[in-house]
């Protein structure tokens, strides 16, 4: 089965490299330089420099070139998924969503957006603790592969699994999506803690209480708590809250050091998806009646309505309560 990858950033390129281990891959990229680099130099020098790419990968700037692919890995940023899927040639090809976030204009998860645009396409979600460079280099990785149809999931997993790339199946698509979206917002908060030098105790507390926010929101959306306690929730949260390889963590780190969100976001080649997700997530939480104080604090930092010291003081002065979700 030929695999199509939509999105030529670091993550799309890494997934293409994994899938190329067992067959041909067509990678669609928006940037002509990326297409030429991959086809000629066998490297994505813009987004994933220094990683030699398989000869089984063919890059293209034409979505119609994906017409004979048996599955599509969609790795475009969440805010562009709707427009990109609108140009997909075959409307019933299985879609594996690898973008993490919530569409700003509709407050819908990426899977809900894909269901609207391609109602006849079987949907799956790939999410979990992954840094693109490590995946592309063949370092051991485990991810969640969520799909309601187990037989289809097993077929698709068999095509992309590799000795050091291990997917775990679940039928809880919403749970996998919620974890992937919310962890980006919480990673910004953790970056603030580190950038402000508040200590490891504070980071551990924030991860724990941030995870409680993730559980509250996910359960309100119909997700299962055990999914969010797995790779696509807690696993991804721990990874992105622990390393400057995370774009969202790096954004928060800069905020903690006193830089403005505008300054930090204007100088980024790649997208810190949490910056787009935070206000949409907060609006969705308000609609569901879900309390998410850390998310609200991140929103205040991003829109400049409060300083780091103010939001920290507000979080620490909340009423004492029992430790539950």
C-alpha angles and dihedrals in degrees: 000000000000113000124215121206119198109202129046100210124113095282095045090048092049092051090048089054091051093048091047089066090079106024150340121318130195113202119197116206130178094214116079090207091058091050092051094044093052095046096042108025097026089230138097096224094175100054108011109024121183097028116114111221129216122261086231090074118090117187123210141173092210118088090201088069087073092063096106096044117119094211136014125217105205110207101158114127112276094250091057100042095095095054094042094049089051088068098049109125100215113049097197102047113122110264122210109195113214098166118102122212149061124275107250098213096051106020088231126142115247091254091055090051092050090049090056096047098039106025093166096051118097108238133217134167127219113198140147147102103326136147108194097224093053091049092048090049091054098248115157113280135170123195141174118252109195121193131146092218107068095190091054091044091055090051094050094042091053089057098052102030117107135180090266099029109071121182121198116205127229132163091216099102094165092052092052091049096047093052093049093049100044097044089066091059093046091048088060089054092050091050089055090053092052095041089052091047094234093152140248093282089062093047092051091048092049093050090050097047091040089055088053088057090051091052094048093051095042094051090049088054092050100261124141118248093224090061091055090047088060137069098301093050120024094016094054091042093055092048097049093043092055110051142050087224083082111089090209094050090049091052091052091046089058091048089051090053090056102261120136124250091237092055093047097045096046093062100051126113091191130043124262092209093192090070090063094038099051101072092039091049091050092051091049091048091051090052090051094043092241118152111227109165096166091052090049090051091053089051090053091052094047095050093042095238093126138025126238092253092050096052091045090052091048093051093048093048096055114123115277112255145161119287106252137111 
